[in-house]
Amino acid sequence: MKTCNLLCRRVLAFAIVAAFTAHIAVAQGQNEHWVATWATAHRAAPPVVSPVVGQTFTAAQQAQLGFNNQTIRMIAPVSIGGRRVRLQLSNAYGTTPLKLGAVHVALRAKDSAIAAGSDRALTFSGQPSFTIPPGASALSDPVDLDVPPLGELAVSVYVPEAAGPPTIHTAGLHTTYISKSGDATAQPAIEDGITTQSWYWLSNIQVLAPADASTIVAFGDSITDGARSTPDADRSWPSRLARRLAANRDTARIAIVNQGIGGNRILRDNTGPNALARFDEDVLSPAGVKWLIVLEGINDIGQGARANALPENAVTAAELIAADRQMIERAHLRGIKVMGATLTPYGGAAYSSEKGEAIRDAVNTWIRTGGAFDAVVDFEAATRDPKNPKQFRAEFDSGDHLHPSDAGYQAMADAIDLAVFGSKTVSSASTTR
């Protein structure tokens, strides 16, 4: 065999390096995957009524009408961390193409300010700007950024032209900062402009996490969304659960994302699409989902069982149970386990009724004893008044007799047995109380 010349040795060395690099890349791919660490459920922007003479639009109304040559900086509290990050923006409810002039992600410092050195400009398919057609979404290219567990990310979106009414999550319970004009995506802070408490277009945030990391989807209505909890404080029950998961060694790599929509129903459209209609997008689509917690149905009951209910809103326990079974089966097809949550008390709420209470009791009995769920959490038992089980305990009532207080949301999160998520197998009748 002839001695290998210099060119031959260089080719051989390159091949060895390339093979080693490919081996490392494969190993990293096997040991890490993308996991959703934050998400929110969307709806179409609510219609805006023109103000009467002498009044002006509120900041929220201005935002609902659409943005034009403005930067929107949104704060997203993540659950688990990771060394790389990417995000998804949605134009699902837009009626016109959404042109993204620039999108940045950074670690949040305080208010609208970002942490020095953490700003990252994002690209979409390698391009710094991107146009999302109506009804579509766009996934950014990943960037290196050390995202800490339970940290806060600031996502800044610049829209250079009229965007029309945005795809929105109205009750974000976190301050969003909107510039008066121009591209402020790279600015350390947005000092001027207006603020709202909604999220626009931002659908989910993913981090590159170890192979054993996974996500829980909290799926429901305003009680999951965190209605009447303290704004900018992360006191919904999914946020409280995120802290418990992070503090426990066996569950520290489990994320939770909040897919609640205030006013949402299971069987009929109300605020946002009905739960069965939005199930694929909000439960099956996020990356890394292994568990689903379902807490929904109180709006169906309240709107359908009160004395002046419209005939088309009528609902029975059997219909709600059948819908729950549909969600269980659809989740199981994707290998997702489902935890059923009993419906919390609502005695004294504006739409409470004895007929509705009977339906709620029947649904809760089935959730506890029907054996359809992979696990059960008894939110009713955790929050009800022992002297009057139809109502919240006084300290767990936010005041409207429908939504929990901060303490009530904490009690709900504390009622969940974390061992369920860490176990390899779960019996179909396991219950956490």
C-alpha positions as CSV (number, residue, x, y, z in Angstrom):
1,M,0.0,0.0,0.0
2,K,1.3,3.4,-0.9
3,T,2.1,5.9,1.9
4,C,-0.7,8.4,2.4
5,N,0.3,11.8,1.2
6,L,-0.5,15.1,2.9
7,L,-3.8,15.6,1.1
8,C,-4.8,12.1,2.0
9,R,-3.9,12.6,5.7
10,R,-5.9,15.8,5.7
11,V,-9.0,14.1,4.2
12,L,-8.6,11.3,6.7
13,A,-8.3,13.7,9.6
14,F,-11.4,15.6,8.5
15,A,-13.3,12.4,8.2
16,I,-12.4,11.4,11.7
17,V,-13.4,14.8,13.1
18,A,-16.6,14.8,11.1
19,A,-17.5,11.3,12.4
20,F,-16.7,12.3,16.0
21,T,-18.8,15.5,15.7
22,A,-21.7,13.5,14.2
23,H,-21.4,11.0,17.1
24,I,-21.6,13.8,19.6
25,A,-24.6,15.4,17.8
26,V,-26.4,12.1,17.8
27,A,-25.6,11.6,21.5
28,Q,-26.9,15.1,22.3
29,G,-30.0,14.4,20.3
30,Q,-30.6,11.2,22.2
31,N,-30.1,12.9,25.6
32,E,-32.1,16.1,25.0
33,H,-35.4,17.1,23.5
34,W,-37.6,20.1,23.2
35,V,-40.1,20.6,26.0
36,A,-42.8,23.3,26.3
37,T,-42.0,25.3,29.5
38,W,-44.7,28.0,29.0
39,A,-47.8,28.3,26.9
40,T,-51.1,30.0,26.7
41,A,-54.4,29.4,25.0
42,H,-55.7,31.9,22.4
43,R,-58.9,33.3,21.1
44,A,-60.0,36.0,18.7
45,A,-59.7,39.6,20.0
46,P,-63.0,40.6,21.6
47,P,-65.0,43.2,19.6
48,V,-64.4,46.8,20.6
49,V,-67.3,49.2,21.0
50,S,-66.6,52.8,19.9
51,P,-66.3,55.1,22.9
52,V,-69.0,57.7,23.5
53,V,-68.3,61.4,22.7
54,G,-65.7,62.7,25.1
55,Q,-64.2,59.4,26.0
56,T,-61.2,57.6,24.5
57,F,-60.3,53.9,24.0
58,T,-58.6,52.2,26.9
59,A,-55.1,50.7,26.4
60,A,-56.7,47.2,26.2
61,Q,-59.2,48.4,23.5
62,Q,-56.4,50.1,21.5
63,A,-54.5,46.9,21.6
64,Q,-57.5,44.8,20.5
65,L,-57.9,47.0,17.5
66,G,-54.4,46.1,16.3
67,F,-50.9,47.3,16.3
68,N,-49.0,49.4,13.7
69,N,-45.3,50.2,13.8
70,Q,-45.1,49.2,17.4
71,T,-43.2,46.8,19.7
72,I,-45.0,44.6,22.2
73,R,-42.9,43.2,25.1
74,M,-44.5,40.4,26.9
75,I,-43.4,38.7,30.1
76,A,-43.6,34.9,30.3
77,P,-42.9,33.0,33.5
78,V,-41.4,29.6,32.6
79,S,-41.4,26.4,34.6
80,I,-38.3,24.3,33.8
81,G,-35.1,25.8,32.4
82,G,-32.8,24.8,29.6
83,R,-29.7,25.8,27.7
84,R,-31.4,26.7,24.4
85,V,-34.8,28.2,23.7
86,R,-37.2,28.8,20.9
87,L,-40.8,30.1,20.7
88,Q,-43.9,29.8,18.6
89,L,-46.1,32.8,17.5
90,S,-49.7,32.2,16.3
91,N,-51.9,34.1,13.9
92,A,-54.6,31.5,14.4
93,Y,-57.4,34.1,14.8
94,G,-56.0,36.8,12.6
95,T,-57.8,37.9,9.5
96,T,-54.8,39.3,7.7
97,P,-51.2,38.2,7.3
98,L,-49.1,39.0,10.4
99,K,-45.7,40.6,9.4
100,L,-43.0,40.1,12.1
101,G,-40.4,42.8,11.6
102,A,-38.2,41.6,14.5
103,V,-38.6,39.2,17.4
104,H,-36.3,39.1,20.4
105,V,-36.1,37.0,23.6
106,A,-34.3,37.9,26.8
107,L,-34.2,37.3,30.5
108,R,-36.4,39.8,32.3
109,A,-34.8,42.0,35.0
110,K,-37.6,44.1,36.3
111,D,-40.8,45.6,34.8
112,S,-40.0,46.0,31.1
113,A,-36.2,45.9,31.6
114,I,-34.2,42.9,30.3
115,A,-31.1,41.5,32.0
116,A,-27.9,42.8,30.5
117,G,-26.2,40.5,28.0
118,S,-29.3,38.2,27.6
119,D,-30.9,39.7,24.6
120,R,-31.2,37.4,21.6
121,A,-32.6,38.3,18.2
122,L,-34.6,35.4,16.8
123,T,-34.9,34.2,13.2
124,F,-37.6,32.2,11.4
125,S,-36.2,29.7,8.9
126,G,-33.0,31.7,9.0
127,Q,-34.8,35.0,8.3
128,P,-34.9,38.0,10.7
129,S,-38.4,38.8,9.6
130,F,-41.3,36.5,8.7
131,T,-45.0,36.8,7.6
132,I,-47.5,34.4,9.2
133,P,-50.6,33.8,7.1
134,P,-54.1,33.9,8.8
135,G,-54.8,30.8,10.7
136,A,-51.1,29.7,10.8
137,S,-48.3,29.8,13.3
138,A,-44.5,30.1,13.1
139,L,-41.7,28.4,15.1
140,S,-38.5,30.4,15.6
141,D,-35.0,29.0,15.2
142,P,-33.4,28.1,18.5
143,V,-30.9,30.3,20.2
144,D,-28.4,29.6,23.1
145,L,-29.7,31.1,26.3
146,D,-29.4,29.8,29.8
147,V,-33.0,29.9,31.0
148,P,-33.3,29.3,34.7
149,P,-36.1,27.2,36.3
150,L,-39.1,29.4,37.3
151,G,-37.4,32.4,35.5
152,E,-39.1,35.1,33.5
153,L,-38.5,35.7,29.8
154,A,-39.2,38.9,28.0
155,V,-40.4,38.4,24.4
156,S,-40.4,41.5,22.2
157,V,-42.3,41.5,18.9
158,Y,-42.1,44.4,16.4
159,V,-44.9,44.7,13.9
160,P,-43.9,47.2,11.2
161,E,-47.3,47.7,9.6
162,A,-51.0,47.5,10.5
163,A,-51.5,44.0,11.9
164,G,-55.3,44.0,12.5
165,P,-57.0,42.5,15.6
166,P,-54.5,40.2,17.2
167,T,-54.7,36.6,18.2
168,I,-54.9,37.1,22.0
169,H,-55.0,35.7,25.5
170,T,-56.9,38.4,27.3
171,A,-56.3,37.6,30.9
172,G,-52.6,37.1,31.0
173,L,-52.3,38.5,34.5
174,H,-48.9,39.9,33.6
175,T,-48.0,43.4,32.4
176,T,-47.3,43.7,28.7
177,Y,-45.4,46.8,27.5
178,I,-46.3,48.4,24.2
179,S,-44.2,51.1,22.6
180,K,-45.7,54.2,21.1
181,S,-43.9,53.6,17.8
182,G,-40.9,51.9,16.2
183,D,-38.7,48.9,16.7
184,A,-37.8,48.6,20.4
185,T,-37.1,44.9,20.5
186,A,-33.4,45.4,21.4
187,Q,-33.9,48.3,23.8
188,P,-33.0,47.6,27.5
189,A,-36.5,48.8,28.5
190,I,-39.7,50.2,27.0
191,E,-40.3,53.4,29.0
192,D,-43.1,55.0,27.1
193,G,-46.3,53.7,25.5
194,I,-49.1,51.8,27.1
195,T,-49.5,48.6,29.2
196,T,-52.1,45.9,29.2
197,Q,-52.4,42.5,30.9
198,S,-52.8,40.4,27.8
199,W,-50.5,38.3,25.6
200,Y,-50.5,38.7,21.9
201,W,-49.6,36.0,19.3
202,L,-47.2,34.3,21.7
203,S,-48.3,30.7,21.8
204,N,-45.6,28.6,23.6
205,I,-41.9,28.7,24.6
206,Q,-39.8,25.6,24.4
207,V,-36.4,24.8,26.0
208,L,-33.9,22.1,25.1
209,A,-34.1,19.8,28.2
210,P,-32.8,16.4,29.3
211,A,-34.5,13.3,27.8
212,D,-36.5,12.6,31.0
213,A,-38.0,16.1,31.0
214,S,-41.7,16.4,30.2
215,T,-44.7,18.7,30.3
216,I,-48.1,18.7,32.1
217,V,-50.9,20.6,30.4
218,A,-53.4,22.3,32.8
219,F,-56.5,22.5,30.7
220,G,-59.6,24.4,31.7
221,D,-61.5,27.7,32.2
222,S,-60.9,30.8,34.3
223,I,-60.2,28.8,37.5
224,T,-57.2,27.3,35.7
225,D,-56.4,30.6,34.1
226,G,-56.1,32.2,37.6
227,A,-58.9,34.6,37.5
228,R,-59.0,37.0,40.5
229,S,-55.6,36.0,41.6
230,T,-53.0,38.7,42.3
231,P,-51.6,40.1,39.0
232,D,-47.9,39.8,38.3
233,A,-47.5,37.3,41.1
234,D,-48.0,33.9,39.5
235,R,-50.6,32.7,42.0
236,S,-52.8,30.5,39.8
237,W,-52.9,26.9,40.8
238,P,-50.7,25.8,37.8
239,S,-48.1,28.5,38.8
240,R,-48.2,27.2,42.4
241,L,-47.8,23.7,41.1
242,A,-44.8,24.7,39.0
243,R,-43.1,25.8,42.2
244,R,-43.9,22.5,43.9
245,L,-42.6,20.5,41.0
246,A,-39.4,22.5,40.8
247,A,-38.7,22.1,44.6
248,N,-39.1,18.3,44.4
249,R,-36.1,16.3,43.2
250,D,-38.1,13.7,41.5
251,T,-40.3,16.2,39.5
252,A,-37.8,19.1,39.0
253,R,-37.6,18.3,35.2
254,I,-41.4,18.4,34.8
255,A,-42.8,21.6,33.3
256,I,-46.4,22.8,33.5
257,V,-48.2,25.0,31.0
258,N,-51.5,26.8,31.6
259,Q,-54.0,26.4,28.8
260,G,-57.0,27.9,30.7
261,I,-59.4,30.4,29.1
262,G,-61.7,32.5,31.2
263,G,-65.4,31.7,30.4
264,N,-64.5,28.6,28.3
265,R,-66.9,25.7,28.0
266,I,-66.5,22.1,27.1
267,L,-69.5,21.6,24.8
268,R,-70.2,25.1,23.3
269,D,-68.2,28.1,22.1
270,N,-68.3,30.9,24.6
271,T,-65.0,32.6,25.4
272,G,-62.7,31.0,22.8
273,P,-63.5,27.8,21.0
274,N,-65.1,25.0,23.1
275,A,-62.7,22.6,24.8
276,L,-63.2,19.8,22.4
277,A,-62.5,22.1,19.5
278,R,-59.2,23.5,20.9
279,F,-58.0,20.2,22.3
280,D,-55.6,19.3,19.5
281,E,-53.9,22.8,19.5
282,D,-53.8,23.3,23.3
283,V,-53.2,19.8,24.6
284,L,-51.7,17.6,21.9
285,S,-49.5,20.2,20.1
286,P,-47.1,21.5,22.8
287,A,-43.7,19.7,22.9
288,G,-43.0,17.0,25.5
289,V,-46.5,16.6,26.9
290,K,-46.9,13.5,29.1
291,W,-49.7,14.5,31.5
292,L,-53.0,16.4,31.2
293,I,-55.0,17.8,34.1
294,V,-58.6,18.5,33.1
295,L,-60.7,21.0,35.1
296,E,-63.6,22.2,33.1
297,G,-67.4,22.2,33.0
298,I,-68.5,24.7,35.6
299,N,-69.4,27.2,32.9
300,D,-71.4,24.7,31.0
301,I,-73.3,23.9,34.2
302,G,-73.8,27.5,35.3
303,Q,-74.9,28.8,31.9
304,G,-77.1,25.8,31.1
305,A,-78.8,25.0,34.4
306,R,-79.9,28.4,35.8
307,A,-83.6,29.3,35.7
308,N,-83.3,31.8,32.7
309,A,-80.9,29.6,30.7
310,L,-81.5,29.5,26.9
311,P,-82.6,26.1,25.6
312,E,-79.5,25.8,23.5
313,N,-77.3,26.1,26.6
314,A,-78.9,23.1,28.4
315,V,-76.5,20.5,29.6
316,T,-76.6,17.2,31.4
317,A,-74.1,15.3,33.5
318,A,-74.1,12.5,30.9
319,E,-73.1,15.0,28.2
320,L,-70.2,16.4,30.2
321,I,-69.0,12.9,31.2
322,A,-69.1,11.8,27.5
323,A,-67.0,14.9,26.6
324,D,-64.5,14.0,29.3
325,R,-64.3,10.5,27.9
326,Q,-63.5,11.9,24.5
327,M,-60.6,14.0,25.9
328,I,-59.2,11.0,27.7
329,E,-59.3,8.8,24.6
330,R,-57.7,11.5,22.4
331,A,-55.0,12.0,25.0
332,H,-54.3,8.3,25.4
333,L,-53.8,8.0,21.6
334,R,-50.8,10.2,22.0
335,G,-49.5,8.4,25.1
336,I,-50.6,11.2,27.4
337,K,-52.0,10.3,30.8
338,V,-54.9,12.2,32.2
339,M,-55.7,13.4,35.7
340,G,-59.3,14.4,36.3
341,A,-60.0,17.3,38.7
342,T,-63.3,17.5,40.5
343,L,-65.2,20.8,39.9
344,T,-64.8,23.3,42.8
345,P,-67.8,24.6,44.8
346,Y,-69.8,27.5,43.3
347,G,-72.7,28.0,45.7
348,G,-73.6,31.7,45.9
349,A,-72.1,32.5,42.5
350,A,-74.1,34.6,40.0
351,Y,-75.2,31.5,38.0
352,S,-75.4,28.9,40.8
353,S,-78.6,26.8,41.0
354,E,-79.9,23.7,42.7
355,K,-80.2,22.0,39.3
356,G,-76.7,22.9,38.5
357,E,-75.5,21.7,41.8
358,A,-77.0,18.3,41.1
359,I,-75.2,18.1,37.8
360,R,-71.9,19.1,39.4
361,D,-72.3,16.5,42.1
362,A,-73.0,13.8,39.5
363,V,-69.9,14.7,37.4
364,N,-67.7,14.8,40.5
365,T,-68.9,11.4,41.6
366,W,-68.0,10.0,38.2
367,I,-64.6,11.7,38.2
368,R,-63.8,10.1,41.6
369,T,-65.2,6.7,41.1
370,G,-65.6,6.1,37.3
371,G,-62.1,4.7,36.8
372,A,-61.8,6.5,33.4
373,F,-58.9,8.8,34.5
374,D,-55.3,7.7,35.1
375,A,-55.4,9.7,38.3
376,V,-57.8,12.1,40.1
377,V,-57.3,15.2,42.2
378,D,-60.1,16.3,44.4
379,F,-60.1,20.0,44.1
380,E,-63.6,20.2,45.6
381,A,-62.5,18.4,48.8
382,A,-59.5,20.7,49.0
383,T,-61.5,24.0,48.9
384,R,-65.0,23.3,50.2
385,D,-66.4,24.6,53.4
386,P,-66.9,21.6,55.7
387,K,-70.1,23.2,57.2
388,N,-71.5,24.0,53.7
389,P,-69.9,21.8,51.0
390,K,-71.6,23.7,48.2
391,Q,-69.5,26.7,48.9
392,F,-65.8,27.6,49.3
393,R,-64.2,27.9,52.7
394,A,-64.3,31.6,53.5
395,E,-60.5,32.1,53.2
396,F,-60.5,30.3,49.8
397,D,-63.2,32.5,48.3
398,S,-62.0,35.5,46.1
399,G,-65.4,37.1,46.8
400,D,-67.5,36.1,43.9
401,H,-68.1,32.5,45.2
402,L,-66.9,31.1,41.9
403,H,-63.1,31.8,41.7
404,P,-60.7,30.9,44.5
405,S,-58.5,33.4,46.3
406,D,-54.7,33.2,46.2
407,A,-55.0,30.9,49.2
408,G,-57.6,28.8,47.5
409,Y,-55.4,28.4,44.4
410,Q,-52.5,27.3,46.7
411,A,-54.8,24.7,48.4
412,M,-55.6,23.3,45.0
413,A,-51.9,23.0,44.0
414,D,-51.1,21.4,47.3
415,A,-53.9,18.8,46.8
416,I,-52.0,17.2,43.9
417,D,-49.8,14.2,44.7
418,L,-46.5,14.8,42.9
419,A,-45.6,11.1,43.1
420,V,-48.2,10.5,40.4
421,F,-46.1,12.3,37.8
422,G,-42.8,10.7,38.9
423,S,-44.1,7.1,38.9
424,K,-43.5,4.8,35.9
425,T,-47.1,3.4,35.9
426,V,-50.3,4.8,37.4
427,S,-53.3,2.7,38.2
428,S,-56.5,3.9,36.6
429,A,-58.2,4.4,40.0
430,S,-55.5,6.3,41.8
431,T,-56.7,9.4,43.6
432,T,-55.0,12.4,45.2
433,R,-56.9,14.4,47.8
